[in-house]
Amino acid sequence: MNALAEFLRNRRSRIGPADVGLPTGPGVRRTAGLRREELAALAGISIDYYTRIEQGRERAPSDAVLNALARALRLTDDEHRHLLALADRVAGRTPRSLPARTRPAPPGLRLLLESVRPSPAYVLNAVNDVLAANPEGLALLPGLGDWPPEQRNLIRYTFVHPAARALFADWDRVARNSVAHLRTTEVSDPDRTAALVAELSAAASDFAALWRRHDVWVKRGGETAFQHPVIGAVTLSNEVLSTADGLRVLVYQAAPGTAEHDALILLTMTTEAAAAP
């Protein structure tokens, strides 16, 4: 079974007849979620054609068919784009988005990290490797700066670093969102994604379980609650800015005059004290 077929099968199992206005019928259903014939009918395609897609025998369904399946499965925009990207991969077409090359963060983005202080900020590639961080960024995630630069990755930190589960007040949500974001990169950046997935699946059973869910979500911003060993309990908003060449800048921030902003100033003070001779 190819990646497209696996994704469709997973999503079909997660949506029931009642979710799409179909009767459940008498007796116990042996199929988890929709039956193939039900999904095919909702999408307006033949059961034979859909079966060939889900079994991996049809490797180049049209965008019209994929869009119809996305509507029938009630996919989110992120999941819909992921479905199209998987179809490109299976058909051997050029992916609709290309990964950023592995390289150091450009000087302009490093200057940006300094400009937003005391807000913790990072330059990331598609799979959340940390290409650069300002001092507050390293201080916000205790122990991240102790890792060699090539090992610093926010998803690896979340699942592997011993400080992470105590640091994130809602670790489960952070973990789910991290894995759902990584799902979006398995087509656009397959080599780095596969390597990170293999590593974390072996190191953390909860990562492996979340990866099997096939959740898809692009991180665009929100709030994260921390239980920080220095600045205490603090909830910071975050924004993700994308660059033209595929890198992303993640910034945690708080409004001036708030207790959260005071906490960030304290974080800066601790980093400067630690750096003083």
LOVEXPA-148635 format. One record per residue (C-alpha): residue in one letter; x, y, z. Coordinates in nm, 2 decimals, always signed. Example, Ala and Ser with C-alpha at 12.3 -4.5 7.8 and 13.67 -1.06 7.14 Angstrom:
BEGIN
aa = a	u = +1.23	v = -0.45	w = +0.78;
aa = s	u = +1.37	v = -0.11	w = +0.71;
//
This chain:
BEGIN
aa = m	u = +0.00	v = +0.00	w = +0.00;
aa = n	u = +0.14	v = +0.34	w = -0.10;
aa = a	u = +0.13	v = +0.66	w = +0.11;
aa = l	u = -0.18	v = +0.80	w = -0.07;
aa = a	u = -0.37	v = +0.47	w = -0.02;
aa = e	u = -0.27	v = +0.45	w = +0.34;
aa = f	u = -0.38	v = +0.80	w = +0.41;
aa = l	u = -0.72	v = +0.75	w = +0.24;
aa = r	u = -0.78	v = +0.42	w = +0.43;
aa = n	u = -0.69	v = +0.59	w = +0.76;
aa = r	u = -0.92	v = +0.89	w = +0.70;
aa = r	u = -1.21	v = +0.66	w = +0.58;
aa = s	u = -1.19	v = +0.47	w = +0.91;
aa = r	u = -1.22	v = +0.79	w = +1.11;
aa = i	u = -1.54	v = +0.93	w = +0.98;
aa = g	u = -1.88	v = +0.75	w = +1.04;
aa = p	u = -2.20	v = +0.74	w = +0.84;
aa = a	u = -2.37	v = +0.98	w = +1.09;
aa = d	u = -2.09	v = +1.24	w = +1.03;
aa = v	u = -2.19	v = +1.27	w = +0.66;
aa = g	u = -2.56	v = +1.23	w = +0.69;
aa = l	u = -2.59	v = +0.86	w = +0.61;
aa = p	u = -2.80	v = +0.61	w = +0.80;
aa = t	u = -2.61	v = +0.36	w = +1.01;
aa = g	u = -2.85	v = +0.08	w = +0.93;
aa = p	u = -2.94	v = -0.21	w = +1.16;
aa = g	u = -2.70	v = -0.44	w = +1.33;
aa = v	u = -2.33	v = -0.40	w = +1.41;
aa = r	u = -2.11	v = -0.26	w = +1.14;
aa = r	u = -1.79	v = -0.46	w = +1.08;
aa = t	u = -1.62	v = -0.17	w = +0.91;
aa = a	u = -1.46	v = +0.11	w = +1.12;
aa = g	u = -1.59	v = +0.43	w = +0.97;
aa = l	u = -1.73	v = +0.45	w = +0.62;
aa = r	u = -1.74	v = +0.16	w = +0.39;
aa = r	u = -1.56	v = +0.19	w = +0.05;
aa = e	u = -1.89	v = +0.20	w = -0.14;
aa = e	u = -2.03	v = +0.47	w = +0.09;
aa = l	u = -1.72	v = +0.69	w = +0.04;
aa = a	u = -1.73	v = +0.63	w = -0.34;
aa = a	u = -2.09	v = +0.73	w = -0.36;
aa = l	u = -2.03	v = +1.05	w = -0.16;
aa = a	u = -1.74	v = +1.14	w = -0.39;
aa = g	u = -1.93	v = +1.06	w = -0.70;
aa = i	u = -1.69	v = +0.79	w = -0.83;
aa = s	u = -1.73	v = +0.42	w = -0.89;
aa = i	u = -1.66	v = +0.18	w = -0.61;
aa = d	u = -1.42	v = -0.01	w = -0.84;
aa = y	u = -1.22	v = +0.30	w = -0.92;
aa = y	u = -1.20	v = +0.40	w = -0.55;
aa = t	u = -1.10	v = +0.05	w = -0.45;
aa = r	u = -0.81	v = +0.06	w = -0.70;
aa = i	u = -0.69	v = +0.39	w = -0.55;
aa = e	u = -0.71	v = +0.26	w = -0.19;
aa = q	u = -0.53	v = -0.06	w = -0.28;
aa = g	u = -0.26	v = +0.13	w = -0.46;
aa = r	u = -0.34	v = -0.01	w = -0.81;
aa = e	u = -0.45	v = +0.34	w = -0.94;
aa = r	u = -0.14	v = +0.56	w = -0.90;
aa = a	u = -0.25	v = +0.88	w = -1.08;
aa = p	u = -0.61	v = +0.99	w = -0.98;
aa = s	u = -0.70	v = +1.33	w = -1.11;
aa = d	u = -0.72	v = +1.64	w = -0.90;
aa = a	u = -1.10	v = +1.64	w = -0.96;
aa = v	u = -1.12	v = +1.29	w = -0.80;
aa = l	u = -0.89	v = +1.39	w = -0.51;
aa = n	u = -1.09	v = +1.70	w = -0.45;
aa = a	u = -1.41	v = +1.51	w = -0.44;
aa = l	u = -1.26	v = +1.26	w = -0.19;
aa = a	u = -1.14	v = +1.55	w = +0.02;
aa = r	u = -1.49	v = +1.69	w = +0.04;
aa = a	u = -1.64	v = +1.36	w = +0.12;
aa = l	u = -1.40	v = +1.29	w = +0.39;
aa = r	u = -1.44	v = +1.64	w = +0.54;
aa = l	u = -1.07	v = +1.71	w = +0.52;
aa = t	u = -0.93	v = +2.03	w = +0.65;
aa = d	u = -0.74	v = +2.26	w = +0.42;
aa = d	u = -0.41	v = +2.13	w = +0.55;
aa = e	u = -0.52	v = +1.77	w = +0.51;
aa = h	u = -0.65	v = +1.85	w = +0.16;
aa = r	u = -0.32	v = +1.99	w = +0.05;
aa = h	u = -0.14	v = +1.69	w = +0.21;
aa = l	u = -0.37	v = +1.46	w = +0.01;
aa = l	u = -0.27	v = +1.63	w = -0.32;
aa = a	u = +0.10	v = +1.62	w = -0.22;
aa = l	u = +0.08	v = +1.25	w = -0.15;
aa = a	u = -0.08	v = +1.20	w = -0.49;
aa = d	u = +0.20	v = +1.39	w = -0.66;
aa = r	u = +0.45	v = +1.17	w = -0.48;
aa = v	u = +0.28	v = +0.84	w = -0.57;
aa = a	u = +0.24	v = +0.95	w = -0.94;
aa = g	u = +0.61	v = +1.05	w = -0.96;
aa = r	u = +0.52	v = +1.42	w = -1.02;
aa = t	u = +0.72	v = +1.71	w = -0.89;
aa = p	u = +0.59	v = +1.80	w = -0.54;
aa = r	u = +0.38	v = +2.11	w = -0.53;
aa = s	u = +0.61	v = +2.26	w = -0.26;
aa = l	u = +0.98	v = +2.20	w = -0.24;
aa = p	u = +1.19	v = +2.18	w = +0.09;
aa = a	u = +1.43	v = +2.45	w = +0.19;
aa = r	u = +1.79	v = +2.34	w = +0.14;
aa = t	u = +1.99	v = +2.25	w = +0.44;
aa = r	u = +2.21	v = +2.55	w = +0.51;
aa = p	u = +2.28	v = +2.80	w = +0.79;
aa = a	u = +2.02	v = +3.07	w = +0.86;
aa = p	u = +2.10	v = +3.37	w = +0.65;
aa = p	u = +2.24	v = +3.69	w = +0.82;
aa = g	u = +1.92	v = +3.88	w = +0.77;
aa = l	u = +1.72	v = +3.63	w = +0.97;
aa = r	u = +1.98	v = +3.62	w = +1.24;
aa = l	u = +1.96	v = +3.99	w = +1.27;
aa = l	u = +1.58	v = +3.96	w = +1.30;
aa = l	u = +1.62	v = +3.72	w = +1.59;
aa = e	u = +1.83	v = +3.99	w = +1.77;
aa = s	u = +1.58	v = +4.26	w = +1.68;
aa = v	u = +1.28	v = +4.09	w = +1.85;
aa = r	u = +1.45	v = +4.04	w = +2.19;
aa = p	u = +1.34	v = +3.98	w = +2.46;
aa = s	u = +1.10	v = +3.76	w = +2.26;
aa = p	u = +1.24	v = +3.41	w = +2.22;
aa = a	u = +1.28	v = +3.33	w = +1.85;
aa = y	u = +1.41	v = +3.06	w = +1.62;
aa = v	u = +1.48	v = +3.01	w = +1.25;
aa = l	u = +1.35	v = +2.66	w = +1.15;
aa = n	u = +1.35	v = +2.45	w = +0.84;
aa = a	u = +1.05	v = +2.23	w = +0.73;
aa = v	u = +1.11	v = +1.96	w = +0.99;
aa = n	u = +1.18	v = +2.20	w = +1.27;
aa = d	u = +1.56	v = +2.18	w = +1.28;
aa = v	u = +1.68	v = +2.49	w = +1.47;
aa = l	u = +1.91	v = +2.67	w = +1.23;
aa = a	u = +1.95	v = +2.97	w = +1.46;
aa = a	u = +1.80	v = +3.09	w = +1.79;
aa = n	u = +1.84	v = +3.41	w = +2.00;
aa = p	u = +1.96	v = +3.37	w = +2.37;
aa = e	u = +1.60	v = +3.39	w = +2.50;
aa = g	u = +1.50	v = +3.11	w = +2.25;
aa = l	u = +1.76	v = +2.88	w = +2.40;
aa = a	u = +1.68	v = +2.98	w = +2.75;
aa = l	u = +1.31	v = +2.92	w = +2.70;
aa = l	u = +1.38	v = +2.55	w = +2.62;
aa = p	u = +1.61	v = +2.44	w = +2.90;
aa = g	u = +1.88	v = +2.20	w = +2.77;
aa = l	u = +1.83	v = +2.27	w = +2.40;
aa = g	u = +2.15	v = +2.48	w = +2.39;
aa = d	u = +2.34	v = +2.19	w = +2.55;
aa = w	u = +2.28	v = +1.98	w = +2.24;
aa = p	u = +2.52	v = +2.01	w = +1.94;
aa = p	u = +2.37	v = +2.25	w = +1.68;
aa = e	u = +2.31	v = +1.97	w = +1.44;
aa = q	u = +2.10	v = +1.79	w = +1.70;
aa = r	u = +1.87	v = +2.08	w = +1.78;
aa = n	u = +1.52	v = +2.01	w = +1.66;
aa = l	u = +1.20	v = +2.12	w = +1.83;
aa = i	u = +1.02	v = +1.79	w = +1.77;
aa = r	u = +1.31	v = +1.59	w = +1.89;
aa = y	u = +1.33	v = +1.82	w = +2.20;
aa = t	u = +0.96	v = +1.77	w = +2.27;
aa = f	u = +0.98	v = +1.39	w = +2.27;
aa = v	u = +1.33	v = +1.31	w = +2.38;
aa = h	u = +1.46	v = +1.58	w = +2.61;
aa = p	u = +1.39	v = +1.50	w = +2.98;
aa = a	u = +1.30	v = +1.86	w = +3.05;
aa = a	u = +1.03	v = +1.89	w = +2.79;
aa = r	u = +0.74	v = +1.71	w = +2.96;
aa = a	u = +0.77	v = +1.93	w = +3.27;
aa = l	u = +0.83	v = +2.24	w = +3.07;
aa = f	u = +0.51	v = +2.23	w = +2.85;
aa = a	u = +0.21	v = +2.27	w = +3.07;
aa = d	u = +0.00	v = +2.09	w = +2.80;
aa = w	u = +0.26	v = +1.85	w = +2.67;
aa = d	u = +0.00	v = +1.63	w = +2.50;
aa = r	u = -0.12	v = +1.91	w = +2.28;
aa = v	u = +0.23	v = +2.03	w = +2.19;
aa = a	u = +0.32	v = +1.67	w = +2.11;
aa = r	u = +0.01	v = +1.61	w = +1.89;
aa = n	u = +0.06	v = +1.94	w = +1.70;
aa = s	u = +0.43	v = +1.86	w = +1.65;
aa = v	u = +0.36	v = +1.53	w = +1.49;
aa = a	u = +0.07	v = +1.67	w = +1.28;
aa = h	u = +0.31	v = +1.93	w = +1.15;
aa = l	u = +0.57	v = +1.67	w = +1.06;
aa = r	u = +0.31	v = +1.48	w = +0.86;
aa = t	u = +0.29	v = +1.78	w = +0.62;
aa = t	u = +0.66	v = +1.74	w = +0.53;
aa = e	u = +0.67	v = +1.37	w = +0.44;
aa = v	u = +0.61	v = +1.46	w = +0.08;
aa = s	u = +0.79	v = +1.79	w = +0.04;
aa = d	u = +1.10	v = +1.68	w = +0.24;
aa = p	u = +1.08	v = +1.30	w = +0.25;
aa = d	u = +1.44	v = +1.22	w = +0.33;
aa = r	u = +1.47	v = +1.44	w = +0.64;
aa = t	u = +1.12	v = +1.35	w = +0.75;
aa = a	u = +1.18	v = +0.97	w = +0.72;
aa = a	u = +1.51	v = +1.00	w = +0.91;
aa = l	u = +1.35	v = +1.19	w = +1.20;
aa = v	u = +1.04	v = +0.96	w = +1.21;
aa = a	u = +1.26	v = +0.65	w = +1.23;
aa = e	u = +1.47	v = +0.80	w = +1.51;
aa = l	u = +1.18	v = +0.92	w = +1.72;
aa = s	u = +0.96	v = +0.61	w = +1.66;
aa = a	u = +1.24	v = +0.40	w = +1.81;
aa = a	u = +1.30	v = +0.65	w = +2.09;
aa = a	u = +0.95	v = +0.73	w = +2.20;
aa = s	u = +0.65	v = +0.50	w = +2.18;
aa = d	u = +0.41	v = +0.79	w = +2.21;
aa = f	u = +0.56	v = +0.95	w = +1.90;
aa = a	u = +0.51	v = +0.63	w = +1.71;
aa = a	u = +0.14	v = +0.61	w = +1.82;
aa = l	u = +0.08	v = +0.97	w = +1.72;
aa = w	u = +0.25	v = +0.92	w = +1.38;
aa = r	u = +0.01	v = +0.63	w = +1.31;
aa = r	u = -0.29	v = +0.86	w = +1.35;
aa = h	u = -0.20	v = +1.05	w = +1.03;
aa = d	u = -0.31	v = +1.38	w = +1.17;
aa = v	u = -0.21	v = +1.68	w = +0.95;
aa = w	u = -0.18	v = +2.03	w = +1.07;
aa = v	u = +0.04	v = +2.32	w = +0.97;
aa = k	u = +0.16	v = +2.53	w = +1.26;
aa = r	u = +0.06	v = +2.90	w = +1.20;
aa = g	u = +0.05	v = +3.04	w = +1.55;
aa = g	u = -0.13	v = +3.03	w = +1.88;
aa = e	u = -0.05	v = +3.01	w = +2.25;
aa = t	u = +0.18	v = +2.78	w = +2.45;
aa = a	u = +0.18	v = +2.75	w = +2.83;
aa = f	u = +0.51	v = +2.69	w = +3.00;
aa = q	u = +0.61	v = +2.58	w = +3.35;
aa = h	u = +0.96	v = +2.73	w = +3.33;
aa = p	u = +1.22	v = +2.65	w = +3.60;
aa = v	u = +1.33	v = +3.02	w = +3.60;
aa = i	u = +1.04	v = +3.24	w = +3.50;
aa = g	u = +0.76	v = +3.01	w = +3.63;
aa = a	u = +0.42	v = +2.96	w = +3.48;
aa = v	u = +0.38	v = +3.18	w = +3.17;
aa = t	u = +0.16	v = +3.16	w = +2.86;
aa = l	u = +0.31	v = +3.31	w = +2.55;
aa = s	u = +0.15	v = +3.38	w = +2.21;
aa = n	u = +0.35	v = +3.26	w = +1.91;
aa = e	u = +0.37	v = +3.35	w = +1.54;
aa = v	u = +0.52	v = +3.16	w = +1.25;
aa = l	u = +0.65	v = +3.37	w = +0.96;
aa = s	u = +0.75	v = +3.19	w = +0.64;
aa = t	u = +1.02	v = +3.31	w = +0.41;
aa = a	u = +1.03	v = +3.29	w = +0.03;
aa = d	u = +1.29	v = +3.02	w = +0.03;
aa = g	u = +1.10	v = +2.79	w = +0.26;
aa = l	u = +1.25	v = +2.87	w = +0.60;
aa = r	u = +1.03	v = +2.97	w = +0.90;
aa = v	u = +1.07	v = +3.21	w = +1.19;
aa = l	u = +0.90	v = +3.11	w = +1.51;
aa = v	u = +0.86	v = +3.39	w = +1.77;
aa = y	u = +0.71	v = +3.37	w = +2.12;
aa = q	u = +0.59	v = +3.70	w = +2.25;
aa = a	u = +0.39	v = +3.89	w = +2.51;
aa = a	u = +0.23	v = +4.24	w = +2.51;
aa = p	u = +0.45	v = +4.51	w = +2.68;
aa = g	u = +0.34	v = +4.59	w = +3.03;
aa = t	u = +0.20	v = +4.24	w = +3.10;
aa = a	u = +0.33	v = +4.00	w = +3.36;
aa = e	u = +0.43	v = +3.77	w = +3.07;
aa = h	u = +0.65	v = +4.04	w = +2.91;
aa = d	u = +0.81	v = +4.10	w = +3.25;
aa = a	u = +0.89	v = +3.73	w = +3.26;
aa = l	u = +1.06	v = +3.76	w = +2.92;
aa = i	u = +1.27	v = +4.05	w = +3.05;
aa = l	u = +1.37	v = +3.83	w = +3.34;
aa = l	u = +1.46	v = +3.56	w = +3.10;
aa = t	u = +1.69	v = +3.80	w = +2.92;
aa = m	u = +1.85	v = +3.90	w = +3.25;
aa = t	u = +1.93	v = +3.54	w = +3.33;
aa = t	u = +2.09	v = +3.48	w = +2.99;
aa = e	u = +2.30	v = +3.80	w = +3.02;
aa = a	u = +2.40	v = +3.70	w = +3.38;
aa = a	u = +2.50	v = +3.35	w = +3.26;
aa = a	u = +2.71	v = +3.50	w = +2.98;
aa = a	u = +2.89	v = +3.75	w = +3.20;
aa = p	u = +3.25	v = +3.67	w = +3.29;
//
